[in-house]
Amino acid sequence: MRFAAVIFRVFAPCALTACLLAGTALAQTLTPFSQSELDKYLIDYPAVVKFLDEQGGGMEAQQPDMLAEIRMTKEFEGFLGTKGWNTQRFLYVTRQLASGIVALQMADQGPRIQSEFEQTKAEIMKSPDLTPEQKKQFLAQMEQGMAQTKAMGDASKLAPGELALIKANKGKIFKAFEIE
């Protein structure tokens, strides 16, 4: 479906995105990330994605339970340790970056995305190939995905100064996450 591709392209900037939907309490208890920490993250991120791909947990593994298993393995924690990261801190920075990116994307492209969302809903409803139950199921999944996306892009979840850092480094972040 076109909407699924739009959501993935716009709102799933990295292989770790699914783990970002886990609670926000951690984000409120850790120190905001700094420019130097962001720079280190952007240098290390490609190696982390490669590691996850090699472990079977890269872009193909978008289910939260799969990533939860991978991110909590001794191997993954050890790998992050070799890069100088505490696992929780790495996931904190990932979560905050993803929230900030989604917030920026919603601000920049929200009306277009909402329009595409509505068009896709209309296409589903008109589809002669889908049963009423399938239509209902697809629409429910879309609504849930949109609600999760909006919640994830809530800029109030970011610590003071983080959104400014994300805005200032948007080009580098988008390049690292391969966002167009």
Solvent accessible surface area in square Angstrom, and as a share of the most:
residue,aa,sasa,rsa
1,M,125,0.56
2,R,103,0.38
3,F,11,0.04
4,A,61,0.47
5,A,62,0.48
6,V,10,0.05
7,I,32,0.16
8,F,87,0.36
9,R,113,0.41
10,V,1,0.01
11,F,8,0.03
12,A,16,0.13
13,P,6,0.04
14,C,2,0.01
15,A,0,0.00
16,L,1,0.01
17,T,11,0.07
18,A,10,0.08
19,C,6,0.04
20,L,8,0.04
21,L,80,0.40
22,A,47,0.36
23,G,59,0.56
24,T,44,0.26
25,A,70,0.55
26,L,45,0.22
27,A,4,0.03
28,Q,134,0.60
29,T,104,0.61
30,L,57,0.28
31,T,98,0.57
32,P,53,0.33
33,F,5,0.02
34,S,52,0.34
35,Q,67,0.30
36,S,80,0.52
37,E,35,0.16
38,L,0,0.00
39,D,51,0.27
40,K,75,0.32
41,Y,0,0.00
42,L,21,0.10
43,I,133,0.68
44,D,13,0.07
45,Y,10,0.04
46,P,74,0.47
47,A,30,0.24
48,V,0,0.00
49,V,27,0.16
50,K,129,0.54
51,F,28,0.12
52,L,0,0.00
53,D,63,0.33
54,E,116,0.52
55,Q,93,0.41
56,G,37,0.36
57,G,0,0.00
58,G,0,0.00
59,M,76,0.34
60,E,138,0.62
61,A,5,0.04
62,Q,50,0.22
63,Q,104,0.46
64,P,79,0.50
65,D,95,0.49
66,M,70,0.31
67,L,2,0.01
68,A,36,0.28
69,E,116,0.52
70,I,17,0.09
71,R,48,0.18
72,M,106,0.47
73,T,50,0.29
74,K,166,0.70
75,E,110,0.49
76,F,0,0.00
77,E,59,0.27
78,G,40,0.38
79,F,44,0.18
80,L,0,0.00
81,G,43,0.41
82,T,112,0.65
83,K,64,0.27
84,G,59,0.57
85,W,16,0.06
86,N,95,0.49
87,T,17,0.10
88,Q,101,0.45
89,R,42,0.15
90,F,0,0.00
91,L,6,0.03
92,Y,0,0.00
93,V,0,0.00
94,T,0,0.00
95,R,16,0.06
96,Q,1,0.00
97,L,0,0.00
98,A,0,0.00
99,S,4,0.03
100,G,0,0.00
101,I,0,0.00
102,V,0,0.00
103,A,15,0.12
104,L,17,0.08
105,Q,5,0.02
106,M,45,0.20
107,A,82,0.64
108,D,87,0.45
109,Q,46,0.20
110,G,12,0.11
111,P,105,0.66
112,R,91,0.33
113,I,1,0.00
114,Q,64,0.28
115,S,54,0.35
116,E,30,0.14
117,F,5,0.02
118,E,79,0.35
119,Q,90,0.40
120,T,2,0.01
121,K,52,0.22
122,A,45,0.35
123,E,91,0.41
124,I,2,0.01
125,M,104,0.46
126,K,162,0.69
127,S,23,0.15
128,P,129,0.81
129,D,126,0.65
130,L,33,0.17
131,T,71,0.41
132,P,112,0.71
133,E,117,0.53
134,Q,74,0.33
135,K,34,0.15
136,K,140,0.59
137,Q,102,0.45
138,F,68,0.28
139,L,35,0.17
140,A,61,0.47
141,Q,101,0.45
142,M,17,0.07
143,E,80,0.36
144,Q,107,0.48
145,G,21,0.20
146,M,8,0.04
147,A,62,0.48
148,Q,77,0.34
149,T,9,0.06
150,K,101,0.43
151,A,53,0.41
152,M,12,0.05
153,G,11,0.11
154,D,60,0.31
155,A,41,0.32
156,S,96,0.62
157,K,47,0.20
158,L,18,0.09
159,A,16,0.13
160,P,121,0.76
161,G,48,0.46
162,E,0,0.00
163,L,47,0.24
164,A,65,0.50
165,L,38,0.19
166,I,0,0.00
167,K,115,0.49
168,A,86,0.67
169,N,10,0.05
170,K,65,0.28
171,G,57,0.54
172,K,103,0.44
173,I,0,0.00
174,F,21,0.09
175,K,166,0.70
176,A,23,0.18
177,F,10,0.04
178,E,154,0.69
179,I,20,0.10
180,E,176,0.79
